[in-house]
Amino acid sequence: MDRILPVSYVRAHLPSLVADLGRKKRGRVIITRNGRPSAVLVSPEEIETLEILADKRLMLSLLRAEEEERAGRLVEHEAVFR
């Protein structure tokens, strides 16, 4: 779940906010300045997910792999290394 917090609160509570994101592995802290979104604090897992989603070639490859799996066109890993 996203949390929306003013920059003054984030400044005062940064260590606990970072620890909280580290435990949850997901979520964001939207940091506001003068009531408007200014920055976002995210966990490493969240940024990794965003980077994967932004990579069109990787996403197409993942979609093709899921399609192959659904169709039953799988190769055992032993066959790959023969």
MODELLER restraints for C-alpha pairs under 7 A, 6 or more apart:
rsr = mdl.restraints
at = mdl.atoms
rsr.add(forms.Gaussian(group=physical.xy_distance, feature=features.Distance(at['CA:1:A'], at['CA:27:A']), mean=5.29, stdev=0.5))
rsr.add(forms.Gaussian(group=physical.xy_distance, feature=features.Distance(at['CA:1:A'], at['CA:28:A']), mean=6.95, stdev=0.5))
rsr.add(forms.Gaussian(group=physical.xy_distance, feature=features.Distance(at['CA:2:A'], at['CA:27:A']), mean=5.56, stdev=0.5))
rsr.add(forms.Gaussian(group=physical.xy_distance, feature=features.Distance(at['CA:2:A'], at['CA:28:A']), mean=4.81, stdev=0.5))
rsr.add(forms.Gaussian(group=physical.xy_distance, feature=features.Distance(at['CA:2:A'], at['CA:29:A']), mean=5.73, stdev=0.5))
rsr.add(forms.Gaussian(group=physical.xy_distance, feature=features.Distance(at['CA:2:A'], at['CA:30:A']), mean=6.93, stdev=0.5))
rsr.add(forms.Gaussian(group=physical.xy_distance, feature=features.Distance(at['CA:3:A'], at['CA:28:A']), mean=6.36, stdev=0.5))
rsr.add(forms.Gaussian(group=physical.xy_distance, feature=features.Distance(at['CA:3:A'], at['CA:29:A']), mean=4.79, stdev=0.5))
rsr.add(forms.Gaussian(group=physical.xy_distance, feature=features.Distance(at['CA:3:A'], at['CA:30:A']), mean=5.97, stdev=0.5))
rsr.add(forms.Gaussian(group=physical.xy_distance, feature=features.Distance(at['CA:4:A'], at['CA:29:A']), mean=5.86, stdev=0.5))
rsr.add(forms.Gaussian(group=physical.xy_distance, feature=features.Distance(at['CA:4:A'], at['CA:30:A']), mean=4.66, stdev=0.5))
rsr.add(forms.Gaussian(group=physical.xy_distance, feature=features.Distance(at['CA:4:A'], at['CA:31:A']), mean=6.02, stdev=0.5))
rsr.add(forms.Gaussian(group=physical.xy_distance, feature=features.Distance(at['CA:5:A'], at['CA:29:A']), mean=6.96, stdev=0.5))
rsr.add(forms.Gaussian(group=physical.xy_distance, feature=features.Distance(at['CA:5:A'], at['CA:30:A']), mean=6.21, stdev=0.5))
rsr.add(forms.Gaussian(group=physical.xy_distance, feature=features.Distance(at['CA:5:A'], at['CA:31:A']), mean=5.18, stdev=0.5))
rsr.add(forms.Gaussian(group=physical.xy_distance, feature=features.Distance(at['CA:5:A'], at['CA:32:A']), mean=6.02, stdev=0.5))
rsr.add(forms.Gaussian(group=physical.xy_distance, feature=features.Distance(at['CA:6:A'], at['CA:31:A']), mean=5.51, stdev=0.5))
rsr.add(forms.Gaussian(group=physical.xy_distance, feature=features.Distance(at['CA:6:A'], at['CA:32:A']), mean=4.62, stdev=0.5))
rsr.add(forms.Gaussian(group=physical.xy_distance, feature=features.Distance(at['CA:6:A'], at['CA:33:A']), mean=6.03, stdev=0.5))
rsr.add(forms.Gaussian(group=physical.xy_distance, feature=features.Distance(at['CA:7:A'], at['CA:31:A']), mean=5.58, stdev=0.5))
rsr.add(forms.Gaussian(group=physical.xy_distance, feature=features.Distance(at['CA:7:A'], at['CA:32:A']), mean=5.69, stdev=0.5))
rsr.add(forms.Gaussian(group=physical.xy_distance, feature=features.Distance(at['CA:7:A'], at['CA:33:A']), mean=5.87, stdev=0.5))
rsr.add(forms.Gaussian(group=physical.xy_distance, feature=features.Distance(at['CA:21:A'], at['CA:27:A']), mean=6.70, stdev=0.5))
rsr.add(forms.Gaussian(group=physical.xy_distance, feature=features.Distance(at['CA:21:A'], at['CA:43:A']), mean=5.57, stdev=0.5))
rsr.add(forms.Gaussian(group=physical.xy_distance, feature=features.Distance(at['CA:22:A'], at['CA:43:A']), mean=6.19, stdev=0.5))
rsr.add(forms.Gaussian(group=physical.xy_distance, feature=features.Distance(at['CA:25:A'], at['CA:43:A']), mean=6.05, stdev=0.5))
rsr.add(forms.Gaussian(group=physical.xy_distance, feature=features.Distance(at['CA:25:A'], at['CA:45:A']), mean=5.95, stdev=0.5))
rsr.add(forms.Gaussian(group=physical.xy_distance, feature=features.Distance(at['CA:26:A'], at['CA:43:A']), mean=6.22, stdev=0.5))
rsr.add(forms.Gaussian(group=physical.xy_distance, feature=features.Distance(at['CA:26:A'], at['CA:45:A']), mean=6.65, stdev=0.5))
rsr.add(forms.Gaussian(group=physical.xy_distance, feature=features.Distance(at['CA:26:A'], at['CA:46:A']), mean=5.63, stdev=0.5))
rsr.add(forms.Gaussian(group=physical.xy_distance, feature=features.Distance(at['CA:27:A'], at['CA:42:A']), mean=6.52, stdev=0.5))
rsr.add(forms.Gaussian(group=physical.xy_distance, feature=features.Distance(at['CA:28:A'], at['CA:40:A']), mean=6.56, stdev=0.5))
rsr.add(forms.Gaussian(group=physical.xy_distance, feature=features.Distance(at['CA:28:A'], at['CA:41:A']), mean=5.69, stdev=0.5))
rsr.add(forms.Gaussian(group=physical.xy_distance, feature=features.Distance(at['CA:28:A'], at['CA:42:A']), mean=4.82, stdev=0.5))
rsr.add(forms.Gaussian(group=physical.xy_distance, feature=features.Distance(at['CA:29:A'], at['CA:40:A']), mean=5.58, stdev=0.5))
rsr.add(forms.Gaussian(group=physical.xy_distance, feature=features.Distance(at['CA:29:A'], at['CA:41:A']), mean=4.97, stdev=0.5))
rsr.add(forms.Gaussian(group=physical.xy_distance, feature=features.Distance(at['CA:29:A'], at['CA:42:A']), mean=6.57, stdev=0.5))
rsr.add(forms.Gaussian(group=physical.xy_distance, feature=features.Distance(at['CA:30:A'], at['CA:37:A']), mean=6.50, stdev=0.5))
rsr.add(forms.Gaussian(group=physical.xy_distance, feature=features.Distance(at['CA:30:A'], at['CA:39:A']), mean=6.07, stdev=0.5))
rsr.add(forms.Gaussian(group=physical.xy_distance, feature=features.Distance(at['CA:30:A'], at['CA:40:A']), mean=4.52, stdev=0.5))
rsr.add(forms.Gaussian(group=physical.xy_distance, feature=features.Distance(at['CA:30:A'], at['CA:41:A']), mean=6.46, stdev=0.5))
rsr.add(forms.Gaussian(group=physical.xy_distance, feature=features.Distance(at['CA:31:A'], at['CA:37:A']), mean=5.82, stdev=0.5))
rsr.add(forms.Gaussian(group=physical.xy_distance, feature=features.Distance(at['CA:31:A'], at['CA:38:A']), mean=5.73, stdev=0.5))
rsr.add(forms.Gaussian(group=physical.xy_distance, feature=features.Distance(at['CA:31:A'], at['CA:39:A']), mean=5.09, stdev=0.5))
rsr.add(forms.Gaussian(group=physical.xy_distance, feature=features.Distance(at['CA:31:A'], at['CA:40:A']), mean=5.69, stdev=0.5))
rsr.add(forms.Gaussian(group=physical.xy_distance, feature=features.Distance(at['CA:32:A'], at['CA:38:A']), mean=5.09, stdev=0.5))
rsr.add(forms.Gaussian(group=physical.xy_distance, feature=features.Distance(at['CA:32:A'], at['CA:39:A']), mean=6.92, stdev=0.5))
rsr.add(forms.Gaussian(group=physical.xy_distance, feature=features.Distance(at['CA:52:A'], at['CA:58:A']), mean=6.83, stdev=0.5))
rsr.add(forms.Gaussian(group=physical.xy_distance, feature=features.Distance(at['CA:52:A'], at['CA:59:A']), mean=6.98, stdev=0.5))
rsr.add(forms.Gaussian(group=physical.xy_distance, feature=features.Distance(at['CA:53:A'], at['CA:59:A']), mean=6.41, stdev=0.5))
rsr.add(forms.Gaussian(group=physical.xy_distance, feature=features.Distance(at['CA:68:A'], at['CA:74:A']), mean=6.83, stdev=0.5))
